[in-house]
Amino acid sequence: RRTDVMGKLLCRVRDVPRHLDYPYWFPRTFGDDLVAEHRLDDPSWENVQNALGALVATVLDARVSPWRLHVFTGVRGAPLCDGAALVVVWQVSHAFADGRGATALARSLFGADEPPASPRPEPGPVAWEMVVRAAARFPAQVVRLARSGRRAAAAARALDAATAAGEIPAPAAGRPLVGVNCDPGTERSVRAVVF
């Protein structure tokens, strides 16, 4: 299994008690919960895309795992495939990797070459240690927050003064909500372009 080599995939998030600090990455073991097999009554390519639309609306709990594989078997009509196809979708939490990092991991996970080895995260501190670390950082964080607030207020005053003096144009008026900038609700759809 590639996850044995790619230790970075065997991790999860652990919250600091009372959310006093940013969460820590902790190791986890490979389990059946990381792979979800979906059996569709009609395993057509169109229905797979509809199922993916529903998956897009689901949220991964990074405290359990920041990624999950979704497997669709016997898919008919998949692009560039003759006969039944196996479709695998890798769902990744934004906390785990940005687009570029997720793409690199996907190439390693699904590529023909042996993936580069990466170590598993080390077990992090226990709960009381996380709280002590957060408490030790708290005074400096308050000072940084106050300084940032003063800088932001000064920048806002300078912007207002420059706008009033006509040195820069006033901000544009807001736009009314339309289909591309409003809450989409619970309905999602996915279409794949294969090339």
Secondary structure as UniProt FT lines:
FT   HELIX           2..5
FT   HELIX           7..9
FT   STRAND          11..14
FT   HELIX           17..19
FT   STRAND          24..27
FT   HELIX           32..34
FT   STRAND          35..38
FT   HELIX           45..56
FT   TURN            62..64
FT   STRAND          67..76
FT   TURN            79..80
FT   STRAND          85..92
FT   TURN            94..96
FT   HELIX           99..110
FT   HELIX           127..164
FT   TURN            165..166
FT   TURN            179..180
FT   TURN            185..186
//
